[in-house]
Amino acid sequence: MDDSFAEKKTTKTKVADDNHQPRTKKSSRFDIFEDIKKVNSSDSISSQKDVTPNTAAAILGQPHQITTAASKKKRKTLLDQVHIKQSSSSISPGQLYTTESGRLFHAGKILIVLVGLPARSKTKLGVALTRYTRWLGVKSQIFHVSDYRRKMFPSIEGDGIKDLEYLCVDSTDKDGIAYRRQFINDCLKDIDNFFFDDQSSQIAIYDALNITAEERSMLNEKYSKGTKGDTKANTVLFIESIVTDFLLLERNIEIAISSKDYASWDKVEVRDHFLKRIERNSSVYEEISSTKEAHLSFVKYINYGDMLCVNNSNHSYLINKIISFLMNLKEKKGRVYLSRCGNSDFDQYNDDEVLNEEGIQFAGKLTNVVINRINSLRATHINQRQENGVTDGENLLFDTNILKTQVSVDRDLNKGKTDKKQISSHDGADEDSVVVFSAPRKRTYDTAQFFQKKGIPVRKKLELKQLNPGVIADMSLKEVSTTYPQEFSEFLQAPYFYRFSKGESYHDLALRMGSLIFEIERMNGDVLIIAHESALRIVYGYLMAKSSHDIPLLEFDRKSVIEISFGHYENKAVTLPIN
């Protein structure tokens, strides 16, 4: 079989006539993210880079050997690829179509300018927007002015007032002003190159303070008219991130002072230094005015989505789609866990099988691993708060065996009080929520049975149905290659985009799961997703910004559960062993 596989893989074929998938003008969809191997943080759950007999079986949902070394390691941290530069010919996992220019939604080029004081979630917001728009197929790139500052000053040295002079807008120091102007200009120069030298580029996200009306006016004037080449009218959208919630602000400050900028600093000194940065910039901060700056397109994004105020959003469908995403994006204190379902006797697609004895044992182990992990993280957080003098009340256990958080205590104490904010208890509304999303098949839903017995809600999600293999359902790899040799050869050329007759491609599956992506972004607490390997590839691919080349090659075994945490700069994934 291996010889015939190799022969068919090298056969030059055209795409099947009924395989209506997005393509570029030069049909380069098979060579996506060609520079990805140069980046150290691009590790994936799977170490496979090419389609082999084993990975072909995995892609098609057939029994196969897990080849990844990641599952053998207790805590391998995997970083996402949201900051990887896209190639001009890349096709994103959820891309709807392509155009001659490579731009989508007939929206032209858009500059998103983030506005706000330090520790206002701007970077996290910009990264989330980059991830989502790239998934849609929009050529997007985020530019953090802090990255350019670190090239000039790898760390904040703490040499008194001078370092604040290039960190604060109110500076009157000649050197400080010059330094700050230099790294801002370097950042804007790269935005120019991205915007005006790459025909397919569409969205640039500028992550900087931009807290004065003068700066915003300059950016709007420059990029709405274009200053390099014939850019015609670009759209400039300002998103002002405002944080009035004390707990959210404190959390952002703790994250900021734990960054590599302050790696060698004393804990007390670094907090004082950072608060001084906020104070000095606050003295010159001008919120976007709905009267003086009414001509601008802007969104006031308050407390990371608790409230949105939108002004002049009539430019394009894409901008309104971005606003819709912002309405669903919430601050995440919990994590996403990904697990395959337990074993059944035959593992057939056409039969809706129940778990066998081994599958039931796996379900019990999975429940213990996830609950113990959640409790461990919450206990650590509670201890840290108590060390800082914050009392959470009694740390009692729910009947779900999930540790109480301060949110839980407040909800119970303040329930029905008209002078207190009522904390919602719907799925994912707050940080103490734990919800299980399951595919609707019996063996998948039954894998969550022990969570249900502990009182944790389990929701069937039709979007999590596994990829429909069509006419090749329950066929061996050898049967597929001999019965449908031409189709099999085309599948090997494009395993993400190819669909067998009466079936689905991974691209179809990604589009089908679009509403689930919004629901995951809306969740604040912990979410466990139990599904077939094909559906897990799509969820992981979105959260970790994987390319359409990588997604079919991702491997998930039953020896571990994947935990994904949400960072301000990038998401991280670790594998948790299931003993």
C-alpha positions in Angstrom: 0.0 0.0 0.0 2.9 2.4 0.8 4.3 2.1 -2.8 0.9 2.9 -4.4 0.5 5.7 -1.9 3.8 7.3 -2.9 3.0 6.9 -6.6 -0.4 8.5 -6.2 0.9 11.4 -4.1 3.3 12.5 -6.9 0.7 12.2 -9.6 -0.1 15.6 -11.1 -3.9 16.1 -11.2 -6.4 18.8 -11.5 -9.1 19.6 -8.9 -12.3 17.6 -9.4 -15.0 19.5 -11.2 -17.5 19.1 -8.3 -15.0 20.1 -5.7 -16.1 23.7 -5.3 -13.5 25.1 -3.0 -11.8 28.5 -2.6 -8.7 29.0 -4.8 -6.3 31.7 -5.8 -5.8 32.9 -9.3 -2.6 30.8 -9.6 -4.1 27.8 -7.7 -1.5 28.0 -5.0 -3.7 26.7 -2.2 -1.4 23.7 -1.7 1.5 25.8 -0.5 0.1 27.7 2.4 2.3 29.4 5.0 5.5 28.3 3.3 7.7 30.2 5.8 6.1 28.7 8.9 9.0 26.3 9.7 11.3 29.2 10.4 9.3 30.2 13.5 10.2 28.4 16.8 6.8 29.0 18.3 4.9 27.2 15.6 5.0 23.8 17.3 1.8 21.9 16.8 0.3 18.9 18.6 1.4 16.9 15.6 5.0 17.0 14.4 3.9 15.7 10.9 4.5 18.1 8.0 3.5 15.9 5.1 0.6 13.5 4.3 1.8 9.9 5.0 -0.3 6.7 4.9 -0.8 7.1 8.7 -1.8 10.7 8.6 -4.0 10.1 5.6 -5.9 7.5 7.7 -6.1 10.0 10.5 -7.4 12.8 8.3 -10.1 10.4 6.9 -11.1 9.4 10.4 -9.8 5.8 10.2 -7.9 3.9 12.9 -4.3 5.0 13.0 -1.2 5.2 15.1 -0.5 8.4 17.0 2.8 9.7 15.8 3.3 12.9 17.8 5.8 13.0 20.5 3.9 15.7 22.3 1.5 13.2 24.0 4.5 11.6 25.7 5.5 14.8 27.4 3.8 15.8 30.6 3.6 19.6 30.0 4.8 20.7 26.5 3.7 24.3 26.1 2.6 25.1 22.5 2.3 28.7 21.3 -0.1 29.9 18.7 0.7 31.3 15.3 -1.3 34.5 15.4 1.8 36.7 14.9 3.2 34.6 12.0 3.3 36.6 8.8 0.9 35.3 6.1 2.1 34.6 2.6 0.5 36.5 -0.2 -1.1 33.3 -1.5 -2.3 31.9 1.8 -5.9 30.6 2.1 -7.3 30.7 5.7 -9.2 27.9 7.3 -12.6 29.7 7.3 -12.2 31.6 4.1 -15.4 32.0 2.1 -14.0 33.0 -1.3 -11.1 34.8 -3.0 -11.0 37.8 -5.3 -8.4 38.9 -7.9 -6.9 41.3 -5.3 -7.0 38.7 -2.5 -9.2 41.0 -0.4 -12.6 40.0 0.9 -16.1 41.4 1.5 -15.4 44.2 -1.1 -14.2 46.3 1.9 -10.9 47.6 0.7 -8.1 48.2 3.2 -8.9 48.9 6.8 -6.6 50.4 9.5 -7.8 49.5 13.0 -6.3 51.9 15.6 -6.4 50.8 19.2 -6.8 53.6 21.7 -6.4 53.6 25.5 -4.2 53.9 28.5 -1.8 51.1 29.6 -3.4 48.0 31.1 -6.7 48.5 29.2 -6.6 45.1 27.3 -5.7 46.7 24.0 -3.1 44.1 23.0 -5.5 41.2 23.9 -8.3 42.8 22.0 -6.0 43.4 18.9 -4.8 39.8 19.0 -8.3 38.4 19.2 -9.3 40.6 16.2 -6.3 39.4 14.2 -7.1 35.7 15.0 -10.8 36.1 13.9 -10.3 38.1 10.7 -7.5 35.8 9.6 -9.8 32.8 10.1 -12.3 34.5 7.8 -9.6 34.8 5.2 -8.9 38.5 5.6 -5.1 39.2 5.2 -4.5 40.8 8.6 -1.5 41.7 10.7 -1.1 43.3 14.1 1.6 45.8 14.8 2.5 46.3 18.5 4.5 49.5 19.1 5.9 47.9 22.2 7.7 45.3 20.0 9.5 48.2 18.3 10.3 49.8 21.6 11.8 46.5 22.8 14.1 46.4 19.8 15.5 49.7 20.9 15.3 49.0 24.7 15.1 45.2 25.3 14.0 45.8 28.9 13.0 48.8 30.9 16.1 49.5 32.9 14.6 51.5 35.6 17.0 54.4 35.5 14.7 56.9 37.1 12.8 59.4 35.1 14.4 58.8 31.8 12.7 55.5 31.0 9.3 57.1 31.7 10.1 59.9 29.2 9.9 57.5 26.2 6.9 55.6 27.8 4.7 58.7 28.4 3.0 61.0 26.0 3.4 64.0 28.3 7.2 63.9 28.1 9.1 67.2 27.6 12.5 65.5 27.6 14.2 65.9 24.2 15.8 62.4 24.2 12.6 60.7 25.5 10.5 62.4 22.8 13.0 61.4 20.1 13.1 57.8 21.2 9.4 57.5 21.4 9.0 59.1 17.9 11.5 56.7 16.5 9.9 53.5 17.5 6.4 54.8 16.5 7.8 55.8 13.1 9.4 52.4 12.7 6.0 50.8 13.4 4.1 53.0 11.1 6.7 52.4 8.3 6.0 48.7 8.5 2.3 49.3 8.4 2.9 51.4 5.3 4.9 48.5 3.7 2.2 46.0 4.6 -0.6 48.2 3.4 0.8 49.6 0.2 3.4 47.1 -1.0 1.3 43.9 -0.6 -1.7 43.8 -3.0 -3.6 41.3 -0.9 -3.2 43.0 2.5 -6.4 44.2 4.0 -6.4 44.9 7.7 -3.6 46.4 9.8 -4.1 46.7 13.5 -2.1 49.4 15.2 -1.5 48.7 18.9 -0.3 51.8 20.7 -1.6 54.4 23.1 -3.1 56.9 20.6 -4.6 58.8 23.5 -4.6 62.4 22.1 -7.0 63.8 19.6 -4.0 65.1 17.6 -2.5 61.7 17.1 -5.8 60.2 16.0 -6.4 63.1 13.6 -3.0 62.5 12.0 -3.7 58.8 11.6 -7.1 59.3 10.1 -5.8 62.0 7.7 -2.8 59.9 6.6 -4.5 56.5 6.1 -7.9 57.6 4.9 -6.3 59.4 1.9 -3.1 57.3 1.6 0.4 58.7 1.5 2.3 56.1 -0.4 1.2 55.1 -3.9 -2.4 55.2 -5.1 -4.3 53.8 -2.2 -7.6 55.6 -2.8 -9.8 55.8 0.3 -8.9 53.4 3.1 -11.1 53.0 6.1 -9.8 53.9 9.5 -11.6 52.4 12.5 -10.7 53.5 16.0 -11.4 51.1 18.9 -11.1 52.7 22.3 -10.7 50.2 25.1 -11.9 51.7 28.4 -11.7 49.8 31.7 -13.7 51.1 34.7 -14.0 47.7 36.4 -11.5 47.7 39.3 -10.9 43.9 39.3 -10.4 43.8 35.5 -7.9 46.7 35.8 -6.0 45.1 38.6 -5.8 41.8 36.6 -4.4 43.7 33.6 -1.9 45.5 35.8 -0.7 42.2 37.3 -0.2 40.8 33.8 1.6 43.9 32.6 4.1 44.0 35.5 4.8 40.3 35.0 5.9 40.8 31.4 9.5 40.5 30.2 9.8 44.3 30.3 10.1 44.0 34.1 11.8 40.6 34.4 14.6 41.8 36.7 12.6 44.3 38.8 11.6 44.1 42.4 7.9 43.4 42.8 7.1 46.6 44.7 9.2 48.9 42.5 7.7 47.5 39.3 4.2 48.2 40.4 5.0 51.8 41.5 6.8 52.3 38.2 3.8 51.0 36.1 1.3 53.0 38.1 3.4 56.1 37.4 3.2 55.3 33.7 -0.6 55.2 33.9 -0.8 58.4 36.0 1.4 60.5 33.6 -0.4 59.3 30.5 -3.8 59.9 32.2 -2.9 63.5 32.6 -3.0 64.0 28.8 -5.5 61.3 27.9 -8.4 62.6 25.7 -11.2 60.1 25.3 -12.7 60.0 21.8 -15.3 62.7 21.7 -18.7 61.9 20.0 -18.9 65.7 19.2 -15.4 66.9 18.4 -14.5 63.6 16.6 -17.9 62.7 15.3 -16.4 62.4 11.8 -14.3 59.4 12.9 -15.5 55.8 12.8 -15.0 54.5 16.3 -16.1 51.9 18.8 -15.9 52.6 22.6 -15.3 49.1 24.0 -16.0 49.3 27.7 -14.8 46.7 30.3 -13.9 44.2 27.5 -17.4 44.0 26.0 -19.7 44.9 28.9 -20.8 47.9 26.8 -20.2 49.0 23.2 -20.8 52.5 21.8 -20.5 52.6 18.0 -20.2 55.8 15.8 -20.3 55.9 12.0 -20.1 52.2 11.2 -21.6 52.4 7.8 -18.4 51.8 5.8 -18.6 48.1 5.0 -20.0 44.7 5.8 -16.6 43.7 7.2 -16.5 46.5 9.7 -20.0 45.5 10.9 -18.8 41.9 11.1 -15.9 43.0 13.3 -18.4 44.9 15.5 -20.5 41.7 15.8 -17.4 39.8 16.9 -16.7 42.5 19.5 -20.2 42.0 20.9 -19.5 38.3 21.5 -15.9 38.7 22.7 -15.6 38.5 26.5 -12.8 38.5 29.1 -11.7 34.9 29.7 -10.6 33.8 33.1 -11.3 30.2 32.3 -9.7 27.8 29.8 -10.8 25.5 27.0 -10.2 21.8 27.3 -10.3 19.5 24.2 -10.8 15.8 24.4 -11.7 12.9 22.1 -14.6 10.7 23.1 -14.1 7.3 24.6 -13.7 4.0 22.7 -16.6 2.0 21.1 -16.3 -1.5 19.8 -16.0 -0.8 16.1 -15.5 2.9 15.8 -17.7 3.1 12.7 -19.1 6.3 11.1 -22.4 4.8 9.9 -23.2 3.2 13.3 -24.1 5.4 16.3 -22.3 3.2 18.8 -22.2 3.3 22.6 -19.1 3.3 24.7 -17.5 0.0 25.5 -16.1 -0.8 28.9 -12.7 0.8 28.1 -14.6 3.9 26.9 -16.5 4.2 30.2 -13.3 3.9 32.1 -11.8 6.7 29.9 -14.8 8.9 30.6 -14.3 8.5 34.4 -10.5 9.3 34.1 -11.2 12.3 31.9 -13.7 13.7 34.4 -11.2 13.4 37.3 -8.3 15.0 35.3 -10.3 18.0 34.2 -12.0 18.7 37.6 -8.7 18.3 39.5 -7.0 20.6 37.0 -9.7 23.3 37.4 -9.6 23.0 41.2 -5.8 23.2 41.2 -5.8 26.4 39.2 -8.6 28.0 41.3 -6.9 27.0 44.6 -3.7 28.7 43.4 -5.6 31.8 42.5 -7.4 31.8 45.9 -4.1 31.5 47.7 -2.5 34.3 45.7 -5.4 36.6 46.5 -5.2 35.7 50.2 -1.5 36.4 50.2 -2.3 39.8 48.8 -4.8 40.5 51.6 -7.9 39.7 49.6 -10.4 37.4 51.4 -12.6 35.2 49.3 -14.8 33.9 52.2 -15.0 30.2 52.9 -13.6 28.0 50.3 -16.4 25.5 50.3 -17.0 22.8 47.7 -20.0 22.7 45.4 -21.7 19.4 45.0 -20.0 19.4 41.6 -16.7 19.2 43.4 -15.6 22.5 41.8 -14.1 25.0 44.1 -16.1 28.1 44.8 -14.7 31.4 43.6 -15.4 35.0 44.8 -17.9 35.2 42.0 -19.8 32.3 43.4 -19.8 33.8 46.9 -20.9 37.2 45.7 -23.8 35.7 43.7 -25.1 33.9 46.7 -24.7 36.8 49.1 -26.1 39.5 46.8 -28.9 37.5 45.1 -32.1 39.6 44.9 -30.5 42.8 46.3 -31.6 45.7 44.2 -28.5 47.8 45.1 -26.1 45.1 43.9 -25.2 44.0 40.4 -26.8 40.6 39.8 -24.3 38.1 38.4 -25.8 36.0 35.6 -25.7 32.2 36.0 -26.2 31.3 32.3 -23.6 29.1 30.5 -20.2 30.8 30.5 -21.4 34.1 31.9 -18.8 34.3 34.7 -15.4 32.9 35.7 -16.8 30.1 38.0 -18.8 28.5 35.2 -17.9 25.0 33.9 -19.7 23.7 30.9 -19.2 20.7 28.7 -19.9 20.9 24.9 -20.4 17.5 23.4 -21.0 16.2 19.8 -24.5 14.6 19.5 -23.4 11.0 18.9 -23.9 8.5 21.7 -20.3 7.6 22.4 -19.4 11.3 22.5 -22.3 12.5 24.7 -21.8 9.4 27.0 -18.2 10.4 27.5 -19.5 13.4 29.5 -21.8 11.3 31.7 -19.8 11.7 34.9 -19.7 15.5 34.5 -23.5 15.4 34.3 -23.8 13.2 37.4 -21.7 15.8 39.3 -24.2 18.6 38.2 -22.0 20.1 35.5 -24.1 21.1 32.5 -23.5 19.1 29.3 -24.7 20.6 26.1 -25.1 18.8 22.8 -23.7 20.9 19.9 -24.7 19.9 16.4 -21.8 22.0 15.1 -19.4 19.4 16.7 -20.6 16.6 14.5 -17.6 14.9 13.0 -16.6 15.4 9.4 -18.9 13.5 7.1 -16.6 11.2 4.9 -19.3 10.6 2.3 -18.9 7.6 0.0 -15.7 6.4 1.7 -17.3 6.1 5.2 -15.9 3.0 7.0 -13.6 2.1 4.2 -10.0 1.2 4.8 -7.3 3.4 3.3 -6.4 0.6 0.8 -10.1 0.4 -0.2 -10.3 4.1 -0.7 -7.1 4.2 -2.8 -8.2 1.3 -5.1 -11.9 2.1 -5.4 -11.5 5.9 -5.9 -7.9 6.3 -7.2 -8.4 9.7 -8.9 -10.3 11.2 -6.0 -7.7 9.8 -3.6 -4.9 11.4 -5.5 -6.7 14.8 -5.5 -7.3 14.4 -1.7 -3.6 13.9 -1.1 -2.9 17.2 -2.9 -5.4 19.2 -0.8 -6.5 17.3 2.3 -8.0 20.4 3.9 -10.1 21.5 0.9 -11.0 18.2 -0.8 -14.4 16.6 -0.2 -15.3 13.1 -1.4 -18.7 12.6 -3.0 -21.6 13.1 -0.7 -19.2 14.2 2.1 -17.6 17.2 3.7 -14.2 18.8 3.5 -12.4 20.3 6.5 -13.2 23.6 5.0 -16.9 22.7 5.0 -16.6 21.7 8.7 -14.9 25.0 9.6 -17.7 27.0 8.0 -20.3 24.8 9.8 -18.6 25.5 13.2 -18.6 29.3 12.8 -21.4 29.9 15.3 -19.6 27.6 17.8 -16.5 29.8 17.5 -18.6 32.8 18.6 -20.0 30.9 21.5 -16.5 29.9 22.7 -15.4 33.6 22.5 -18.4 34.5 24.6 -17.5 32.1 27.4 -15.9 33.5 30.5 -15.3 30.3 32.5 -14.0 26.8 31.7 -15.3 24.8 28.7 -14.6 21.2 27.9 -15.2 20.1 24.3 -15.6 16.4 23.7 -15.7 15.6 20.0 -14.3 13.5 17.2 -10.7 14.2 16.1 -11.9 16.1 13.0 -14.0 18.6 15.0 -11.2 19.1 17.6 -8.8 20.0 14.8 -11.0 22.9 13.7 -11.5 24.2 17.3 -7.7 23.9 18.0 -6.9 25.4 14.6 -8.9 28.5 15.4 -7.7 29.0 18.9 -4.1 28.5 18.0 -4.2 30.3 14.6 -3.2 27.2 12.6 -3.0 27.2 8.8 -5.2 25.1 6.6 -2.1 23.1 5.8 -1.6 22.2 9.5 -5.1 21.5 10.6 -5.7 18.1 9.0 -2.4 16.9 10.3 -3.1 17.6 14.0 -3.4 14.5 16.1 -5.4 14.0 19.3 -5.0 10.8 21.3 -6.9 9.3 24.3 -3.8 9.6 26.5 -4.1 13.3 27.2 -6.5 16.3 27.2 -5.4 19.6 25.7 -5.7 22.7 27.8 -5.7 26.1 26.0 -5.3 29.3 28.0 -5.9 32.8 26.7 -3.0 35.2 26.9 -2.8 38.9 26.1 -0.2 38.4 23.4 -0.8 34.8 22.4 -2.7 31.7 23.5 -0.9 28.7 24.9 -1.7 25.0 24.9 -0.4 22.2 27.2 -1.1 18.5 27.2 -2.4 17.0 30.4 -1.9 13.3 30.7 -4.8 11.0 31.4 -3.4 8.2 33.6 
